[in-house]
Amino acid sequence: MPLDYYRDTDQQPAVEVPHEQLSPEALRGVIESFVLREGTEYGERDVPLDTKIGQVLRQIERGEAQIMFDPNTETIDVVVKQRPAQRVSPAD
């Protein structure tokens, strides 16, 4: 197989997976994997794993984060949506 067999043009975009379509066990597994990669240490205190999982689940339910499937790598992950930058008015 030639080295250029896999081209960037063959890349498929990630697909949003509605959290309602996942079983409770699968949803928890996706969120738990995300939380464990991100860590649970926040400043001076640790946040318990179950607490952080609940926080991420609420972000997903509010639409602040979403579950994405990447068909190129066949992986699934939680992606936190970026908030739009606030406009700063020039000083008078």
SEFIZA-3560 file (N, C-alpha, C; in Angstrom, 3 decimals):
REM SEFIZA-3560
<numar><xx>0.850</xx><yy>-1.170</yy><zz>0.000</zz><atom>N</atom></numar>
<numar><xx>0.000</xx><yy>0.000</yy><zz>0.000</zz><atom>CA</atom></numar>
<numar><xx>0.902</xx><yy>1.242</yy><zz>0.000</zz><atom>C</atom></numar>
<numar><xx>0.693</xx><yy>2.180</yy><zz>-0.921</zz><atom>N</atom></numar>
<numar><xx>1.530</xx><yy>3.380</yy><zz>-0.968</zz><atom>CA</atom></numar>
<numar><xx>1.351</xx><yy>4.239</yy><zz>0.286</zz><atom>C</atom></numar>
<numar><xx>2.386</xx><yy>5.027</yy><zz>0.593</zz><atom>N</atom></numar>
<numar><xx>2.356</xx><yy>5.863</yy><zz>1.785</zz><atom>CA</atom></numar>
<numar><xx>1.241</xx><yy>6.902</yy><zz>1.757</zz><atom>C</atom></numar>
<numar><xx>0.856</xx><yy>7.354</yy><zz>0.570</zz><atom>N</atom></numar>
<numar><xx>-0.184</xx><yy>8.380</yy><zz>0.499</zz><atom>CA</atom></numar>
<numar><xx>-1.589</xx><yy>7.779</yy><zz>0.371</zz><atom>C</atom></numar>
<numar><xx>-1.727</xx><yy>6.502</yy><zz>0.717</zz><atom>N</atom></numar>
<numar><xx>-3.012</xx><yy>5.834</yy><zz>0.610</zz><atom>CA</atom></numar>
<numar><xx>-4.088</xx><yy>6.556</yy><zz>1.426</zz><atom>C</atom></numar>
<numar><xx>-3.722</xx><yy>6.950</yy><zz>2.642</zz><atom>N</atom></numar>
<numar><xx>-4.664</xx><yy>7.677</yy><zz>3.487</zz><atom>CA</atom></numar>
<numar><xx>-4.384</xx><yy>9.165</yy><zz>3.342</zz><atom>C</atom></numar>
<numar><xx>-5.248</xx><yy>9.849</yy><zz>2.655</zz><atom>N</atom></numar>
<numar><xx>-5.086</xx><yy>11.287</yy><zz>2.436</zz><atom>CA</atom></numar>
<numar><xx>-5.997</xx><yy>12.052</yy><zz>3.360</zz><atom>C</atom></numar>
<numar><xx>-5.625</xx><yy>13.308</yy><zz>3.586</zz><atom>N</atom></numar>
<numar><xx>-6.469</xx><yy>14.168</yy><zz>4.413</zz><atom>CA</atom></numar>
<numar><xx>-7.855</xx><yy>14.332</yy><zz>3.811</zz><atom>C</atom></numar>
<numar><xx>-7.963</xx><yy>14.236</yy><zz>2.496</zz><atom>N</atom></numar>
<numar><xx>-9.266</xx><yy>14.401</yy><zz>1.859</zz><atom>CA</atom></numar>
<numar><xx>-10.202</xx><yy>13.247</yy><zz>2.193</zz><atom>C</atom></numar>
<numar><xx>-9.645</xx><yy>12.136</yy><zz>2.679</zz><atom>N</atom></numar>
<numar><xx>-10.466</xx><yy>10.995</yy><zz>3.053</zz><atom>CA</atom></numar>
<numar><xx>-11.019</xx><yy>11.128</yy><zz>4.470</zz><atom>C</atom></numar>
<numar><xx>-10.637</xx><yy>12.185</yy><zz>5.166</zz><atom>N</atom></numar>
<numar><xx>-11.074</xx><yy>12.378</yy><zz>6.542</zz><atom>CA</atom></numar>
<numar><xx>-12.552</xx><yy>12.722</yy><zz>6.573</zz><atom>C</atom></numar>
<numar><xx>-13.244</xx><yy>12.089</yy><zz>7.493</zz><atom>N</atom></numar>
<numar><xx>-14.663</xx><yy>12.351</yy><zz>7.671</zz><atom>CA</atom></numar>
<numar><xx>-14.853</xx><yy>13.224</yy><zz>8.902</zz><atom>C</atom></numar>
<numar><xx>-15.830</xx><yy>14.110</yy><zz>8.879</zz><atom>N</atom></numar>
<numar><xx>-16.052</xx><yy>14.976</yy><zz>10.044</zz><atom>CA</atom></numar>
<numar><xx>-16.605</xx><yy>14.171</yy><zz>11.223</zz><atom>C</atom></numar>
<numar><xx>-16.339</xx><yy>14.668</yy><zz>12.418</zz><atom>N</atom></numar>
<numar><xx>-16.894</xx><yy>14.058</yy><zz>13.620</zz><atom>CA</atom></numar>
<numar><xx>-18.409</xx><yy>14.223</yy><zz>13.624</zz><atom>C</atom></numar>
<numar><xx>-19.081</xx><yy>13.301</yy><zz>14.290</zz><atom>N</atom></numar>
<numar><xx>-20.532</xx><yy>13.281</yy><zz>14.314</zz><atom>CA</atom></numar>
<numar><xx>-21.001</xx><yy>13.396</yy><zz>15.764</zz><atom>C</atom></numar>
<numar><xx>-21.965</xx><yy>14.288</yy><zz>16.009</zz><atom>N</atom></numar>
<numar><xx>-22.518</xx><yy>14.406</yy><zz>17.352</zz><atom>CA</atom></numar>
<numar><xx>-23.397</xx><yy>13.192</yy><zz>17.654</zz><atom>C</atom></numar>
<numar><xx>-23.247</xx><yy>12.660</yy><zz>18.847</zz><atom>N</atom></numar>
<numar><xx>-24.060</xx><yy>11.542</yy><zz>19.302</zz><atom>CA</atom></numar>
<numar><xx>-24.998</xx><yy>12.072</yy><zz>20.386</zz><atom>C</atom></numar>
<numar><xx>-26.291</xx><yy>12.120</yy><zz>20.127</zz><atom>N</atom></numar>
<numar><xx>-27.217</xx><yy>12.589</yy><zz>21.163</zz><atom>CA</atom></numar>
<numar><xx>-27.115</xx><yy>11.687</yy><zz>22.402</zz><atom>C</atom></numar>
<numar><xx>-26.939</xx><yy>12.304</yy><zz>23.557</zz><atom>N</atom></numar>
<numar><xx>-26.729</xx><yy>11.506</yy><zz>24.760</zz><atom>CA</atom></numar>
<numar><xx>-27.936</xx><yy>10.634</yy><zz>25.086</zz><atom>C</atom></numar>
<numar><xx>-29.111</xx><yy>11.035</yy><zz>24.629</zz><atom>N</atom></numar>
<numar><xx>-30.317</xx><yy>10.252</yy><zz>24.891</zz><atom>CA</atom></numar>
<numar><xx>-30.298</xx><yy>8.912</yy><zz>24.164</zz><atom>C</atom></numar>
<numar><xx>-29.461</xx><yy>8.788</yy><zz>23.133</zz><atom>N</atom></numar>
<numar><xx>-29.409</xx><yy>7.548</yy><zz>22.363</zz><atom>CA</atom></numar>
<numar><xx>-28.456</xx><yy>6.523</yy><zz>22.969</zz><atom>C</atom></numar>
<numar><xx>-27.716</xx><yy>6.913</yy><zz>23.994</zz><atom>N</atom></numar>
<numar><xx>-26.812</xx><yy>5.987</yy><zz>24.656</zz><atom>CA</atom></numar>
<numar><xx>-27.502</xx><yy>5.363</yy><zz>25.865</zz><atom>C</atom></numar>
<numar><xx>-27.162</xx><yy>4.112</yy><zz>26.146</zz><atom>N</atom></numar>
<numar><xx>-27.665</xx><yy>3.490</yy><zz>27.368</zz><atom>CA</atom></numar>
<numar><xx>-27.045</xx><yy>4.220</yy><zz>28.556</zz><atom>C</atom></numar>
<numar><xx>-27.671</xx><yy>4.158</yy><zz>29.723</zz><atom>N</atom></numar>
<numar><xx>-27.087</xx><yy>4.812</yy><zz>30.898</zz><atom>CA</atom></numar>
<numar><xx>-25.658</xx><yy>4.334</yy><zz>31.182</zz><atom>C</atom></numar>
<numar><xx>-25.396</xx><yy>3.050</yy><zz>30.971</zz><atom>N</atom></numar>
<numar><xx>-24.064</xx><yy>2.502</yy><zz>31.219</zz><atom>CA</atom></numar>
<numar><xx>-23.042</xx><yy>3.056</yy><zz>30.223</zz><atom>C</atom></numar>
<numar><xx>-23.448</xx><yy>3.129</yy><zz>28.953</zz><atom>N</atom></numar>
<numar><xx>-22.536</xx><yy>3.657</yy><zz>27.928</zz><atom>CA</atom></numar>
<numar><xx>-22.261</xx><yy>5.139</yy><zz>28.159</zz><atom>C</atom></numar>
<numar><xx>-23.302</xx><yy>5.893</yy><zz>28.497</zz><atom>N</atom></numar>
<numar><xx>-23.148</xx><yy>7.322</yy><zz>28.757</zz><atom>CA</atom></numar>
<numar><xx>-22.196</xx><yy>7.549</yy><zz>29.921</zz><atom>C</atom></numar>
<numar><xx>-22.385</xx><yy>6.808</yy><zz>31.001</zz><atom>N</atom></numar>
<numar><xx>-21.493</xx><yy>6.953</yy><zz>32.148</zz><atom>CA</atom></numar>
<numar><xx>-20.059</xx><yy>6.579</yy><zz>31.761</zz><atom>C</atom></numar>
<numar><xx>-19.895</xx><yy>5.539</yy><zz>30.961</zz><atom>N</atom></numar>
<numar><xx>-18.551</xx><yy>5.130</yy><zz>30.537</zz><atom>CA</atom></numar>
<numar><xx>-17.847</xx><yy>6.204</yy><zz>29.729</zz><atom>C</atom></numar>
<numar><xx>-18.574</xx><yy>6.856</yy><zz>28.818</zz><atom>N</atom></numar>
<numar><xx>-17.993</xx><yy>7.926</yy><zz>28.008</zz><atom>CA</atom></numar>
<numar><xx>-17.590</xx><yy>9.100</yy><zz>28.897</zz><atom>C</atom></numar>
<numar><xx>-18.493</xx><yy>9.481</yy><zz>29.794</zz><atom>N</atom></numar>
<numar><xx>-18.205</xx><yy>10.614</yy><zz>30.681</zz><atom>CA</atom></numar>
<numar><xx>-17.069</xx><yy>10.272</yy><zz>31.640</zz><atom>C</atom></numar>
<numar><xx>-17.091</xx><yy>9.074</yy><zz>32.203</zz><atom>N</atom></numar>
<numar><xx>-16.036</xx><yy>8.665</yy><zz>33.137</zz><atom>CA</atom></numar>
<numar><xx>-14.669</xx><yy>8.675</yy><zz>32.462</zz><atom>C</atom></numar>
<numar><xx>-14.604</xx><yy>8.186</yy><zz>31.241</zz><atom>N</atom></numar>
<numar><xx>-13.344</xx><yy>8.197</yy><zz>30.501</zz><atom>CA</atom></numar>
<numar><xx>-12.838</xx><yy>9.621</yy><zz>30.309</zz><atom>C</atom></numar>
<numar><xx>-13.751</xx><yy>10.523</yy><zz>29.954</zz><atom>N</atom></numar>
<numar><xx>-13.398</xx><yy>11.928</yy><zz>29.774</zz><atom>CA</atom></numar>
<numar><xx>-12.881</xx><yy>12.525</yy><zz>31.078</zz><atom>C</atom></numar>
<numar><xx>-13.610</xx><yy>12.292</yy><zz>32.170</zz><atom>N</atom></numar>
<numar><xx>-13.240</xx><yy>12.862</yy><zz>33.464</zz><atom>CA</atom></numar>
<numar><xx>-11.883</xx><yy>12.329</yy><zz>33.918</zz><atom>C</atom></numar>
<numar><xx>-11.650</xx><yy>11.050</yy><zz>33.739</zz><atom>N</atom></numar>
<numar><xx>-10.373</xx><yy>10.470</yy><zz>34.179</zz><atom>CA</atom></numar>
<numar><xx>-9.197</xx><yy>11.031</yy><zz>33.385</zz><atom>C</atom></numar>
<numar><xx>-9.413</xx><yy>11.339</yy><zz>32.119</zz><atom>N</atom></numar>
<numar><xx>-8.338</xx><yy>11.963</yy><zz>31.322</zz><atom>CA</atom></numar>
<numar><xx>-8.102</xx><yy>13.395</yy><zz>31.766</zz><atom>C</atom></numar>
<numar><xx>-9.191</xx><yy>14.099</yy><zz>32.119</zz><atom>N</atom></numar>
<numar><xx>-9.081</xx><yy>15.494</yy><zz>32.533</zz><atom>CA</atom></numar>
<numar><xx>-8.556</xx><yy>15.628</yy><zz>33.954</zz><atom>C</atom></numar>
<numar><xx>-8.803</xx><yy>14.626</yy><zz>34.778</zz><atom>N</atom></numar>
<numar><xx>-8.373</xx><yy>14.676</yy><zz>36.173</zz><atom>CA</atom></numar>
<numar><xx>-9.468</xx><yy>15.212</yy><zz>37.066</zz><atom>C</atom></numar>
<numar><xx>-9.289</xx><yy>15.001</yy><zz>38.356</zz><atom>N</atom></numar>
<numar><xx>-10.284</xx><yy>15.459</yy><zz>39.323</zz><atom>CA</atom></numar>
<numar><xx>-9.677</xx><yy>16.402</yy><zz>40.352</zz><atom>C</atom></numar>
<numar><xx>-8.447</xx><yy>16.828</yy><zz>40.113</zz><atom>N</atom></numar>
<numar><xx>-7.809</xx><yy>17.765</yy><zz>41.037</zz><atom>CA</atom></numar>
<numar><xx>-8.033</xx><yy>19.179</yy><zz>40.527</zz><atom>C</atom></numar>
<numar><xx>-8.709</xx><yy>19.974</yy><zz>41.334</zz><atom>N</atom></numar>
<numar><xx>-9.017</xx><yy>21.345</yy><zz>40.953</zz><atom>CA</atom></numar>
<numar><xx>-8.583</xx><yy>22.264</yy><zz>42.078</zz><atom>C</atom></numar>
<numar><xx>-7.372</xx><yy>22.766</yy><zz>41.981</zz><atom>N</atom></numar>
<numar><xx>-6.885</xx><yy>23.694</yy><zz>42.998</zz><atom>CA</atom></numar>
<numar><xx>-6.527</xx><yy>22.987</yy><zz>44.283</zz><atom>C</atom></numar>
<numar><xx>-7.042</xx><yy>23.516</yy><zz>45.370</zz><atom>N</atom></numar>
<numar><xx>-6.666</xx><yy>23.034</yy><zz>46.695</zz><atom>CA</atom></numar>
<numar><xx>-7.395</xx><yy>21.767</yy><zz>47.113</zz><atom>C</atom></numar>
<numar><xx>-8.437</xx><yy>21.375</yy><zz>46.374</zz><atom>N</atom></numar>
<numar><xx>-9.181</xx><yy>20.185</yy><zz>46.793</zz><atom>CA</atom></numar>
<numar><xx>-9.477</xx><yy>19.297</yy><zz>45.595</zz><atom>C</atom></numar>
<numar><xx>-9.592</xx><yy>18.009</yy><zz>45.872</zz><atom>N</atom></numar>
<numar><xx>-9.984</xx><yy>17.052</yy><zz>44.852</zz><atom>CA</atom></numar>
<numar><xx>-11.502</xx><yy>17.006</yy><zz>44.773</zz><atom>C</atom></numar>
<numar><xx>-12.005</xx><yy>16.787</yy><zz>43.589</zz><atom>N</atom></numar>
<numar><xx>-13.435</xx><yy>16.623</yy><zz>43.392</zz><atom>CA</atom></numar>
<numar><xx>-13.677</xx><yy>15.124</yy><zz>43.223</zz><atom>C</atom></numar>
<numar><xx>-14.585</xx><yy>14.526</yy><zz>44.006</zz><atom>N</atom></numar>
<numar><xx>-14.860</xx><yy>13.095</yy><zz>43.853</zz><atom>CA</atom></numar>
<numar><xx>-15.299</xx><yy>12.768</yy><zz>42.427</zz><atom>C</atom></numar>
<numar><xx>-14.924</xx><yy>11.585</yy><zz>41.970</zz><atom>N</atom></numar>
<numar><xx>-15.225</xx><yy>11.157</yy><zz>40.603</zz><atom>CA</atom></numar>
<numar><xx>-16.716</xx><yy>11.242</yy><zz>40.301</zz><atom>C</atom></numar>
<numar><xx>-17.559</xx><yy>10.728</yy><zz>41.184</zz><atom>N</atom></numar>
<numar><xx>-19.003</xx><yy>10.755</yy><zz>40.928</zz><atom>CA</atom></numar>
<numar><xx>-19.542</xx><yy>12.184</yy><zz>40.828</zz><atom>C</atom></numar>
<numar><xx>-18.981</xx><yy>13.089</yy><zz>41.612</zz><atom>N</atom></numar>
<numar><xx>-19.392</xx><yy>14.496</yy><zz>41.547</zz><atom>CA</atom></numar>
<numar><xx>-19.037</xx><yy>15.079</yy><zz>40.190</zz><atom>C</atom></numar>
<numar><xx>-17.823</xx><yy>14.836</yy><zz>39.731</zz><atom>N</atom></numar>
<numar><xx>-17.385</xx><yy>15.375</yy><zz>38.442</zz><atom>CA</atom></numar>
<numar><xx>-18.192</xx><yy>14.759</yy><zz>37.301</zz><atom>C</atom></numar>
<numar><xx>-18.491</xx><yy>13.466</yy><zz>37.380</zz><atom>N</atom></numar>
<numar><xx>-19.321</xx><yy>12.822</yy><zz>36.349</zz><atom>CA</atom></numar>
<numar><xx>-20.685</xx><yy>13.498</yy><zz>36.297</zz><atom>C</atom></numar>
<numar><xx>-21.281</xx><yy>13.774</yy><zz>37.455</zz><atom>N</atom></numar>
<numar><xx>-22.568</xx><yy>14.461</yy><zz>37.506</zz><atom>CA</atom></numar>
<numar><xx>-22.497</xx><yy>15.850</yy><zz>36.903</zz><atom>C</atom></numar>
<numar><xx>-21.396</xx><yy>16.562</yy><zz>37.163</zz><atom>N</atom></numar>
<numar><xx>-21.237</xx><yy>17.909</yy><zz>36.607</zz><atom>CA</atom></numar>
<numar><xx>-21.161</xx><yy>17.867</yy><zz>35.081</zz><atom>C</atom></numar>
<numar><xx>-20.398</xx><yy>16.917</yy><zz>34.549</zz><atom>N</atom></numar>
<numar><xx>-20.268</xx><yy>16.804</yy><zz>33.094</zz><atom>CA</atom></numar>
<numar><xx>-21.600</xx><yy>16.386</yy><zz>32.476</zz><atom>C</atom></numar>
<numar><xx>-22.310</xx><yy>15.473</yy><zz>33.128</zz><atom>N</atom></numar>
<numar><xx>-23.622</xx><yy>15.057</yy><zz>32.621</zz><atom>CA</atom></numar>
<numar><xx>-24.558</xx><yy>16.256</yy><zz>32.543</zz><atom>C</atom></numar>
<numar><xx>-24.563</xx><yy>17.100</yy><zz>33.551</zz><atom>N</atom></numar>
<numar><xx>-25.415</xx><yy>18.295</yy><zz>33.519</zz><atom>CA</atom></numar>
<numar><xx>-24.990</xx><yy>19.247</yy><zz>32.401</zz><atom>C</atom></numar>
<numar><xx>-23.692</xx><yy>19.364</yy><zz>32.149</zz><atom>N</atom></numar>
<numar><xx>-23.235</xx><yy>20.201</yy><zz>31.034</zz><atom>CA</atom></numar>
<numar><xx>-23.763</xx><yy>19.655</yy><zz>29.711</zz><atom>C</atom></numar>
<numar><xx>-23.748</xx><yy>18.346</yy><zz>29.561</zz><atom>N</atom></numar>
<numar><xx>-24.263</xx><yy>17.730</yy><zz>28.334</zz><atom>CA</atom></numar>
<numar><xx>-25.759</xx><yy>17.986</yy><zz>28.217</zz><atom>C</atom></numar>
<numar><xx>-26.484</xx><yy>17.803</yy><zz>29.304</zz><atom>N</atom></numar>
<numar><xx>-27.935</xx><yy>18.010</yy><zz>29.286</zz><atom>CA</atom></numar>
<numar><xx>-28.308</xx><yy>19.458</yy><zz>28.986</zz><atom>C</atom></numar>
<numar><xx>-27.480</xx><yy>20.406</yy><zz>29.421</zz><atom>N</atom></numar>
<numar><xx>-27.744</xx><yy>21.836</yy><zz>29.162</zz><atom>CA</atom></numar>
<numar><xx>-27.242</xx><yy>22.272</yy><zz>27.782</zz><atom>C</atom></numar>
<numar><xx>-26.560</xx><yy>21.390</yy><zz>27.068</zz><atom>N</atom></numar>
<numar><xx>-26.037</xx><yy>21.748</yy><zz>25.749</zz><atom>CA</atom></numar>
<numar><xx>-24.706</xx><yy>22.473</yy><zz>25.795</zz><atom>C</atom></numar>
<numar><xx>-24.056</xx><yy>22.509</yy><zz>26.955</zz><atom>N</atom></numar>
<numar><xx>-22.761</xx><yy>23.175</yy><zz>27.081</zz><atom>CA</atom></numar>
<numar><xx>-21.608</xx><yy>22.262</yy><zz>26.647</zz><atom>C</atom></numar>
<numar><xx>-21.894</xx><yy>20.975</yy><zz>26.550</zz><atom>N</atom></numar>
<numar><xx>-20.925</xx><yy>19.982</yy><zz>26.080</zz><atom>CA</atom></numar>
<numar><xx>-21.693</xx><yy>18.982</yy><zz>25.233</zz><atom>C</atom></numar>
<numar><xx>-20.968</xx><yy>18.272</yy><zz>24.394</zz><atom>N</atom></numar>
<numar><xx>-21.624</xx><yy>17.293</yy><zz>23.541</zz><atom>CA</atom></numar>
<numar><xx>-20.729</xx><yy>16.074</yy><zz>23.386</zz><atom>C</atom></numar>
<numar><xx>-21.333</xx><yy>14.975</yy><zz>23.003</zz><atom>N</atom></numar>
<numar><xx>-20.596</xx><yy>13.741</yy><zz>22.765</zz><atom>CA</atom></numar>
<numar><xx>-20.358</xx><yy>13.652</yy><zz>21.273</zz><atom>C</atom></numar>
<numar><xx>-19.106</xx><yy>13.448</yy><zz>20.900</zz><atom>N</atom></numar>
<numar><xx>-18.733</xx><yy>13.392</yy><zz>19.480</zz><atom>CA</atom></numar>
<numar><xx>-18.063</xx><yy>12.064</yy><zz>19.157</zz><atom>C</atom></numar>
<numar><xx>-18.419</xx><yy>11.496</yy><zz>18.013</zz><atom>N</atom></numar>
<numar><xx>-17.788</xx><yy>10.283</yy><zz>17.501</zz><atom>CA</atom></numar>
<numar><xx>-16.929</xx><yy>10.656</yy><zz>16.313</zz><atom>C</atom></numar>
<numar><xx>-15.661</xx><yy>10.253</yy><zz>16.339</zz><atom>N</atom></numar>
<numar><xx>-14.737</xx><yy>10.499</yy><zz>15.234</zz><atom>CA</atom></numar>
<numar><xx>-14.613</xx><yy>9.218</yy><zz>14.419</zz><atom>C</atom></numar>
<numar><xx>-15.213</xx><yy>9.176</yy><zz>13.222</zz><atom>N</atom></numar>
<numar><xx>-15.160</xx><yy>7.949</yy><zz>12.422</zz><atom>CA</atom></numar>
<numar><xx>-13.758</xx><yy>7.627</yy><zz>11.900</zz><atom>C</atom></numar>
<numar><xx>-12.874</xx><yy>8.611</yy><zz>11.893</zz><atom>N</atom></numar>
<numar><xx>-11.516</xx><yy>8.381</yy><zz>11.401</zz><atom>CA</atom></numar>
<numar><xx>-10.692</xx><yy>7.580</yy><zz>12.397</zz><atom>C</atom></numar>
<numar><xx>-10.886</xx><yy>7.862</yy><zz>13.664</zz><atom>N</atom></numar>
<numar><xx>-10.145</xx><yy>7.150</yy><zz>14.714</zz><atom>CA</atom></numar>
<numar><xx>-11.024</xx><yy>6.154</yy><zz>15.454</zz><atom>C</atom></numar>
<numar><xx>-12.325</xx><yy>6.173</yy><zz>15.113</zz><atom>N</atom></numar>
<numar><xx>-13.316</xx><yy>5.314</yy><zz>15.767</zz><atom>CA</atom></numar>
<numar><xx>-13.290</xx><yy>5.490</yy><zz>17.278</zz><atom>C</atom></numar>
<numar><xx>-13.239</xx><yy>6.765</yy><zz>17.692</zz><atom>N</atom></numar>
<numar><xx>-13.247</xx><yy>7.100</yy><zz>19.114</zz><atom>CA</atom></numar>
<numar><xx>-14.423</xx><yy>8.013</yy><zz>19.411</zz><atom>C</atom></numar>
<numar><xx>-14.805</xx><yy>8.035</yy><zz>20.674</zz><atom>N</atom></numar>
<numar><xx>-15.899</xx><yy>8.884</yy><zz>21.125</zz><atom>CA</atom></numar>
<numar><xx>-15.385</xx><yy>9.701</yy><zz>22.298</zz><atom>C</atom></numar>
<numar><xx>-15.832</xx><yy>10.951</yy><zz>22.394</zz><atom>N</atom></numar>
<numar><xx>-15.324</xx><yy>11.819</yy><zz>23.435</zz><atom>CA</atom></numar>
<numar><xx>-16.350</xx><yy>12.890</yy><zz>23.769</zz><atom>C</atom></numar>
<numar><xx>-16.157</xx><yy>13.516</yy><zz>24.906</zz><atom>N</atom></numar>
<numar><xx>-16.969</xx><yy>14.656</yy><zz>25.309</zz><atom>CA</atom></numar>
<numar><xx>-16.214</xx><yy>15.912</yy><zz>24.902</zz><atom>C</atom></numar>
<numar><xx>-16.919</xx><yy>16.812</yy><zz>24.260</zz><atom>N</atom></numar>
<numar><xx>-16.317</xx><yy>18.064</yy><zz>23.822</zz><atom>CA</atom></numar>
<numar><xx>-17.102</xx><yy>19.203</yy><zz>24.456</zz><atom>C</atom></numar>
<numar><xx>-16.402</xx><yy>20.048</yy><zz>25.193</zz><atom>N</atom></numar>
<numar><xx>-17.037</xx><yy>21.207</yy><zz>25.805</zz><atom>CA</atom></numar>
<numar><xx>-17.119</xx><yy>22.295</yy><zz>24.753</zz><atom>C</atom></numar>
<numar><xx>-18.317</xx><yy>22.825</yy><zz>24.561</zz><atom>N</atom></numar>
<numar><xx>-18.503</xx><yy>23.874</yy><zz>23.558</zz><atom>CA</atom></numar>
<numar><xx>-17.819</xx><yy>25.151</yy><zz>24.020</zz><atom>C</atom></numar>
<numar><xx>-17.209</xx><yy>25.833</yy><zz>23.087</zz><atom>N</atom></numar>
<numar><xx>-16.564</xx><yy>27.106</yy><zz>23.380</zz><atom>CA</atom></numar>
<numar><xx>-17.621</xx><yy>28.188</yy><zz>23.464</zz><atom>C</atom></numar>
<numar><xx>-17.491</xx><yy>29.005</yy><zz>24.457</zz><atom>N</atom></numar>
<numar><xx>-18.396</xx><yy>30.146</yy><zz>24.569</zz><atom>CA</atom></numar>
<numar><xx>-17.925</xx><yy>31.223</yy><zz>23.616</zz><atom>C</atom></numar>
<numar><xx>-18.852</xx><yy>31.907</yy><zz>22.961</zz><atom>N</atom></numar>
<numar><xx>-18.436</xx><yy>32.976</yy><zz>22.061</zz><atom>CA</atom></numar>
<numar><xx>-17.697</xx><yy>34.064</yy><zz>22.823</zz><atom>C</atom></numar>
<numar><xx>-16.680</xx><yy>34.597</yy><zz>22.200</zz><atom>N</atom></numar>
<numar><xx>-15.906</xx><yy>35.673</yy><zz>22.823</zz><atom>CA</atom></numar>
<numar><xx>-16.807</xx><yy>36.889</yy><zz>23.001</zz><atom>C</atom></numar>
<numar><xx>-16.666</xx><yy>37.520</yy><zz>24.144</zz><atom>N</atom></numar>
<numar><xx>-17.448</xx><yy>38.725</yy><zz>24.387</zz><atom>CA</atom></numar>
<numar><xx>-16.767</xx><yy>39.902</yy><zz>23.728</zz><atom>C</atom></numar>
<numar><xx>-17.572</xx><yy>40.754</yy><zz>23.151</zz><atom>N</atom></numar>
<numar><xx>-17.018</xx><yy>41.960</yy><zz>22.534</zz><atom>CA</atom></numar>
<numar><xx>-16.685</xx><yy>42.952</yy><zz>23.615</zz><atom>C</atom></numar>
<numar><xx>-15.551</xx><yy>43.543</yy><zz>23.452</zz><atom>N</atom></numar>
<numar><xx>-15.122</xx><yy>44.576</yy><zz>24.388</zz><atom>CA</atom></numar>
<numar><xx>-15.261</xx><yy>45.910</yy><zz>23.668</zz><atom>C</atom></numar>
<numar><xx>-16.029</xx><yy>46.808</yy><zz>24.280</zz><atom>N</atom></numar>
<numar><xx>-16.215</xx><yy>48.136</yy><zz>23.668</zz><atom>CA</atom></numar>
<numar><xx>-14.967</xx><yy>48.946</yy><zz>23.889</zz><atom>C</atom></numar>
<numar><xx>-14.563</xx><yy>49.701</yy><zz>22.870</zz><atom>N</atom></numar>
<numar><xx>-13.400</xx><yy>50.549</yy><zz>23.062</zz><atom>CA</atom></numar>
<numar><xx>-13.657</xx><yy>51.598</yy><zz>24.140</zz><atom>C</atom></numar>
<numar><xx>-12.642</xx><yy>51.909</yy><zz>24.874</zz><atom>N</atom></numar>
<numar><xx>-12.769</xx><yy>52.919</yy><zz>25.947</zz><atom>CA</atom></numar>
<numar><xx>-13.057</xx><yy>54.273</yy><zz>25.335</zz><atom>C</atom></numar>
<numar><xx>-13.934</xx><yy>55.026</yy><zz>25.976</zz><atom>N</atom></numar>
<numar><xx>-14.257</xx><yy>56.380</yy><zz>25.472</zz><atom>CA</atom></numar>
<numar><xx>-13.203</xx><yy>57.349</yy><zz>25.844</zz><atom>C</atom></numar>
//
